[in-house]
Amino acid sequence: CTHTVQYSILARTVTTGTMGGHRAGWLSSSIAVILLIVPRADCWTAAPRARPWQRAATCAVGSRSIVCKQASGQAGKQVADNRLARSRYEYVERFEAGIALTGTEVKSCRAGNINLRDGFARVSGGEVWLENVHISKHQSSGAYFQHDERRPRRLLLRKREINKIARALEQQGLTIVPTRAYFNQRNLLKVDIALAKGLKNYDKRQQLKDRVQAREVAREVKAFVNR
């Protein structure tokens, strides 16, 4: 973003001396060349700084900073999956929710130290709270800044979604379970929750039977294609 500008300066000096026993003076001239390195005009205006949720998209096309590369590495990353809930419940409806966390909790989630296995959610005071989800303490932070690993955490949902969930809990006798946690394309932590109903033993057996049959069909199709 620089170019070189050359300036020529005419310098005139007066030299004194003795000529023929008399003191005399004469004028001499010289040219000095000065090289200056200056920024180009198109570089004077700084490029606008990308916002945090724009960095992942910018880096996806191969742009510019180390921070941007770190953000793109986190964007779209799944940090927790509640596999046990899939075997215990039938999902009726799913919601994507934000979650209110402290600084050390976010750092632990980025490292994948979050466990949804025993978690559930409840509606209280017009808000949805995530209970019994374990987020490990951050190893590099001091004891003063650490968090309670199983504290209730507020889920961020729209008002109409909260009302819909509250009606389903009261009328249909459903429960709320967290299914997975991940960082979205804006590099924000999201928690997928589901309105679910518990499976009976015969439902679990039928579900297991369906999985075995689907696995066998997939195996036969693969063997047929590879002939």
N, C-alpha and C positions, 0 to 999 in steps of 0.2 A: 504493500500500500504506500510505497514511497517512490519518488523520482528525484533526479539531480538537476539543479538549476545552476547555470554558470553565469557569473557576473564579471565584467571587465571594468576595472577602475583605473583612470588616468591619474597618476600621482606626479606632482611637480615639486621639485626641491631646488633650493638656491644654494649654490656652492661658492664659497669665498676662497680667495687665494691671492698670490702675488704674481703680477705679470709686468716685466720691464721695470722693476723697481717700484711699481705702483700697486696699491691694493685694488683688486677688481673682484667682481662677482658675475656669475653667469647662471642661467636657468637651464636645468636638465629635466627631462621628462622620462617616466617609466610607466609601464602598464602592469598592474597586479591582477591576477586572475583568482577569483574566489569561487569555490564550489560549495553549494549548500544542498543538503539533503532534507527535503520537505515532504510531508504527506500529500498524497493526491487528493483532489477535491472530493472524489466519490467516497473517500474513506473518512472524511471529517464527521459524517453522521454515523453514530454507532448503531449497530444492528439491534433491534428490540430483543430484550431478554425473554426467553421462553418461560412460560409459567410451568409449575411442576407437573400439571396434568397434560401439558403439551409436549413434554420432553420425550416420553416414550414414543409418541407418533413421529417426532422429529428424528429420533435415533433409528427408527425402523427403516428410514430411507438413507441411512448412513451419514448422520451429521456429527456434531462437532465436539462435545465435551465429555470428560470422564464422568461427571455427575450424571449426564444424560445416559451414558452406557449403563451405569448402575441402576437407574430408574427403569430402563427398558428390561434389565434382567429380572426385576421384581414384578413388573407389570404382567398380569395374566398368570401369575404363579399360584398354584394351589398349595396351601400350607397345612390343611387338615381335612380329613374325610371321615365321616361317621359311618363306617361300614356296619357296625352292630345295629344301628337303627334300621337299616334296610332289611335285616332279617327279623326284626321285632315288630315293625310297623308297616302299614300300607299308607302311602302318601296320598292325601286327598287334594291338597293345593300347596303350591310353593310360593315363597316370597323372598326377595332379595332385600337385605337390610344392612344399613351401616351400623357401626358400633362405636360407642364413646370409650376411648382408652387413654391411659396415661402414656408418657414417653417410654418408660421401661417396658410396658406391655407391648407397645408397637415394635420395639426392637426385638423382643422375644418372639413375637409372631413372625417377623421377617426371617428369623432363624429357624422357624418351624416348630417352636416349642409351645404348641397349643394342642389341647386334647379335648375333643367334643364328645367322647364316649359316654359320659354320665350326665351330659348337659340336658337342660330343658328350659323352656321359657314360660313366663306368666304375664298376665296383664294386671297392672296395678296403677291406680291414679291416672288413668288415661295414657299410660306408657307401657311398652313391652320390655321386660327385663330378662336378661339371659342369666340363668342360675347354674352353679355347679360346673362351670367350664374351667378347666385348669390351664392357666398360663404361667409357665415357669418364670422364676425370677431371673433378671438379666445378670449375667455373670460379671460383666465389666462395670456395673454401677454399684455405688456405695449403698450401705444399709439404710441410710436416711431417705434415699430416693426410691427404694424398692416398694413393690405393691403387694397387696394381699392376693395370693394365687387363685383363690376361689370366690372372690367378691362378686356381688351382683353387678352386672354391666348393662347399661341402657342401650337398647337397639333403636336405631333411627329409621322410622317408617313414616309414611304419610298418614294423616288423620283418618282417611277413609279406609286404609288398610288396617289400621288398629281397630277401628269399629267393626270391620268385617271379621277379624280374628276373634274379637270379644264375643260377637254374636254366635260364631261357630262353636266356641268353647261352652257357651251357656246352653245352646239349643241342641247341638249334636253330640255333646260329650266327647269332643276330640281333645287331643293334646298337641303341644308345640314342641318339636324336636329340631335341634340344629343338624343340618345334613353335611355341610362343608364350609370351609373358610378359605378365602383366596384374595389376592390383590387384583383389582380390575385394571383396565387400560389406563386409567387416571392415577394408578399407583395408590389407590385407597383400599383399605381392608374392608371386605364385605363378608357377611355371613348369610348363607342360604338357610332359611328355616322352612319347615313344612307343617301344615295341619295334618295330623296323622291319627289313625286308629289302630289299636293293638291287634295283632294277628292271633287267632286261635291256633291250637296245636295242629288241627287238620289243615288249616291254611298254610302253616309252615311246611307241613309235609308235601302239600300240593305245590308250593313254591319251589321246594327242593327238587321235586319230580320234574317240574317244568324246566328247571335249569339243567338237569342231567340230560333231558331229551334235546334241548337246544344245543348242548355241547356235542352230543352224538351226531346230530344233523350237520352241524358245522364241520365235524371231523370227516363225515362221509362226503360232503360237498368238496372239501379240500382234497381228499384222496381222488375223487373223480376228476377234478380239474388238473391234478398233477400227473395223470396217466399219460 
